[in-house]
Amino acid sequence: MLKVNFVMEQHVGHRTFYLNLRRFIEPLKDFESSWVPLTYEDPQSRWHKIPFLPEGIKGPLIGRDQVIHGLQSNPYDIGFFSTQVAAALAKGLVQRKPYVLCTDISPIQYDNMAEHYGHRPDGDNLWSRYKHRANVDLFQKAAGFVTWSRWAADSLVSDYGVDRKRTVVVPVGVDLEVWHPLEDGRPSNGPVKILFVGGDLHRKGGDDLLAAFRQLPAGSAELILVTRTQVDPEEGVTVYNDMKPNTPELIRLFQTSDIFVLPTKAEAFGIVGVEASATGLPCLVTQVGGLPEIVEHGETGFHFSAGNVPALVSHLKPLVANHDLRKKMGAAALVRARKIFDARQNALQIAEIIRSAAMV
């Protein structure tokens, strides 16, 4: 029996990954799995009780305690860390056992998107050089790697000296028993429904989508925005501010929409593109992070550069006008999702990577 300790980030997309991985790995008869959800929150934490400790310091300290407690409380043969931040928080504990690192983005890539995440890179100084050397050490001593995209894998190889042969790209999948088209097809009456899902409307490019939507022929389409951001009322635009991930209500919105658009300015992967594909939607996405690996340009949707509203309009107009084109691209997206983005199959692939790494 292989004892595996999974230390898992719980941010939105990572939580979906955690839930699917746990669902499909726990039944494996040769695994004894323990799970450490990394939330960076704990009302009972000693750090939480310090009244004037800034949140930017409090969260990582709580996270460090969660990781260390999880590793010390659960005897294991090999660790699985999603992401490298989780492994870094473990400090010296991480290298006491073999470990596999799983990530959607490298530290350098995150720094390159810093302005969109409210993150300030360290700059070129002694501290930043120390952090980079620590990350190089952390990456190079891992027994194996899983990245969500080739984009992330390329950075590990070129920026951190990771052996490409030990790096396996396993995209995040979705549960295809839950995420699927309606059995009787999409509703065909009324305007074409364009769906956007993004917590931060501005970072996710919702402003650009609103600008593009206003250039469509009047009455030809309806725009549905799922976001935490408050949006001023506008004709033809419906806003949902309280929709939760993976709920039947959200899945129903995907199933009853006609086109999915994510014009994001910064993104590591974009699991919503996978969800849209699994429900048979043609997708328009920006050429950011791993998104172009989700959507095949001209086959399952289109790519365009971030901030390029005219390009978005040029791709959106023919899809709104042509039912057959939407149907063709949506069908191709569904086939691709079933082939590449099946959470069950991808979890089993990760399990095999862990088995191999434990034998090194």
N, C-alpha and C positions, 0 to 999 in steps of 0.2 A: 504494500500500500504506500503510495507516494503522498507525503504530507506537504500540501501547498498552502502558503499564506498569501492571500490576495489583498494588497493594500490599494484601495480604489478611490480616486477623486470623485466628488459628488456634484460638481457643476453640471448644468443642464444636460449637455450632450454626453458627458462622461457618466452621469447617473444612468442614462439609458443604456450605455455600454455595460456598466456594472450590473444592472438588473438582468440584461439578456445573458451576459456571461455567466452569472450566478445560476440562472434558471437552467442553462443547458450543460453546465459543467458539474453541478452538484450531484446529478444522478450517476455520474461515471463511477464504476465500481472499483477502479484502481486509484482513485483520488480520495484523499481525506482533506477536504477543503476547509479553511478558516477564512473569514472575511473581515477586513478592517475598513469600514467606510470613513473616508477622510473628509470631514465636513468643515473644519476650522471653527466650529461653534460648539460650545458646551456651557450651559448656565452654571454647572457645578464646578467648572474649572477654577483653579487658583488664579489664573490669569484673568478670567472674566470678572472676578471679584475686586480687582484693582480698579478703582473708579476713574482715574485719569489716564489710564494706559490707552494710547491711540489704537484704533481698530486695525491700522496697517501693521502694528506690532503684535497686538493681541491675537489676531487670527493665526499667523504663522506659529506663535508659541503654543497655542491650543493644538494646532495641527501637528506640531512636533511631538507633543505629549500623546496624542492619539496614535501616531505611528509607533512610537517607542513602546507604549503600553500594548499595542496590538502584536508587535513582534515578540515581546517578552512573555506575553500571556499565552501564546499559541505555538507550541513546539512544531517545527517544520523542517523539511528537507530542502525546499527551494522557495524563494519568494518571487512574487509577481507584482510589479509596481506600475501602476497607472496614475500618474505620469512620473517623469524623472524628478519632479519636485517632491513627490512622496518619498522617493529613494533618498534624495538629498537631506530631507528632514530626519531621516533615520541616523545620519552621521555614521559613526564607526560600526553600528550594528548591521548596516546593510551588507557589508562584505564578510560577515561571519559565515554566511551561507551563500550558495550560488543564487543568482537572481536574474530574472528576465525583466527588461525595461520595455514598457509600452508607451508610446507617445503619439500625439497628433501634430506636435510642433516642437522645434528645437528652441533653446534659449535665444540663439541669435535671430531666428525667424520671429520670435515674439518681440524682441527688441526692435526689429525692423517695422513692426506694426504698432509700436508703442503709443503713438499719438492717438490712435483710435480706441485704445483700451484704457486711457488715462494712466498709462504706465510711463515712468521716466527711466530710460536706460542710464547705467552708471557712467557712461563715457569712458574715455581711455585713461585709466588711472590704476594705481596699485590694486585697489579693491576689485575692479572689474577683471584685471588680469588674474588675480587669485581665484575669482569665481570661475573664470573660464578654465583654468588649470584643474580646478576641482571637478568641473563638469566633464572635462576630457578624461580624468581618472575614473569617474563614475561610469561613463559610457564604455570606456575601453576594458574595464574589469567585469562588465556584465557577461553572463553566460549566453545571452541571446537577446534579440531585439524584435519587437513587433511595432511597426508604424502603421498609421491609418492610411498613409498615402506615399506615393513615390516622392512627392515633393518633400515630405519630412525625412524620408530615408536618405535622399540626396544630401541634405544638410548634415545629417549625422556622419556620413562618409566624408564629405568635403571639408566640413568645419571642425569635426571632432576626431577624425582619423579612425572611425569605426570600420571594421571589416565588412564589406558589402555582403560577403557570403554568409555572415551571421545575422543579416538583417532581412526580415520577411515582412512584406507588405500584406496586411490583412485589414481590409476596409471594415469600418463599423457597419454592421448589418442591422436589420430590423426583424422582428418576429413576423414572418409572412402569413402566419395564421391570424394575426391581428391587423396588420397593414396590408390591405388588398382592395381591389376595386369592388364596387357593388355588384352583386350577382346579376342584377337586371340592367346594368349599365348606368351611365351618367344621365341625369335629367337633360332633355334636349330643348325644353321650352325656356323662353326668356333670354336675357342678355348673356353673353359669355362671361363666366365668372373667373376672375383673376385673383389668385390667392398669394398673399405674402405672410410669412411667419418669421418674426424676429423681435426679441424682447426689447432691444434698443433700436428704435425706428431709425435713428440717424446713422449709427454705425452700420446697420444692416442695409442701408441704402433706400429706406422707405421714402425719403424725400424725393429721390430720383424717380422712383416708381410713380409717386403722385404726379410729378411733372410730366412723365410719359403718358400716364393715364389721361391727363387733360388734353392731350393731343390726339386721342382716338376719336373717331366719329361719334357724335353725341348719341347716347342710348345704345351703343353697340356692345358695351361691356359694363360689368359691375366689378368694383374692386373691394376685396375683403382683406382687411389688415388685422392680423393677430399680433398684438404688441403690448408691452407695458406702458409705452409712451402715450400720453394724452394727445389726441388729434382733433383739430377743429372740425365740426360737422361740414360735410360737403356732399352735394348731390351725387348719387351713384357709389358712394363710399360707405362701407359698413365696418365698424371697428369693434373688436373684442379685446378688452383690456384684462380680463380675468381668466383666460383659457389656460389650462394646465397641460403639460406635456403628456402624451400617450393616453389621454382621456378619450372615451367614446365620442365626446362632443368634437374634439379636435380632429379625430380620425374621420368623422362624418364630414367635416368641412373639406378635407382633402378629397374624399370620395365624391363629393357633389360639386367640386370646382372643375374648371376646364384647363387652366394654365397655372403653373407655379412660377413665381419670379422671386429671385434672391439677388438683388443688385448690391450686395454687401461691399463695403470698403475694406474690411479686414475680417479674415476667417481662416481658421486652421483647416477645417474639413467641411462642416456644414451638413450634419446628419439630416436636417429637414429636406435636403435635396434627395437623400435616399428614401425618406418617407414619401415624398412626392412621386418618385419613380415607382415605388412599390404599390402605389394606388393608381398607377397608369397615367400620370400627368406628364405632358411635355414641360421641360424646365428651361428657364432662362436664368443663367447665373454669370457672375463676373469671373474674370480670369485671376482669381485670388486663391492662394493656398492650394488645398487639394480639390477645390470645387471642379476644375476642369476634368478631373479623373472620375467624377460622378456622372457628368453629362457628356455624351458624345456629340460634338458640334455637327449640326446638320442631320443627325440621326435621331437622337432622343431629345433634342432641344438646341439651344444656341449659347455660345459664350460671347461676352463683350467686355471691354475694359471698364474698370470701376470709374464711376462718375461720368460716363459717356451716355448721356440721355438720348442724343440722336440715334446712336447705335441700338439702344434698348427699344426705341420707338420703331426702328426699321425691322427689328425681329418680331416685335409684338404685333404690329399691324397685320401681317399675313396670317399669323396664328389666330387672331381674333376673327379675321374674315373667312378663313378656310376651315370648315369642319373636318374635311377629309385629312388635311395636314395635321390637325390636332390629334385625330384618331390614330393616324399612322405613327406619329412620333410617340404618343402615349403608349401604344402597343409595344413599340421598340424599347421604351423605358422600362416597361413591366418585364419584358423578357430579360433585359440586362439586370434588373433588380433580383430576379429569381436566380440568375446565374452567379452574380457577384456579391449581392448584399443580403444573403440569407444568414441571419444571426445564428441559427443552429449550426449550419455548416462551418461558419467562421469561428464559432466557439470551439468546435471540435478540432479545427486546424490549430488554434491557439493551444489547446490541450496537448496536441502532438508536439508543438514547439517546446512546451514546458517539459514534456517527457525527455525529449532529446537533450535539452539543456541540462537536465538533472544528471545525465549520464556523462557529461563532459568532465 
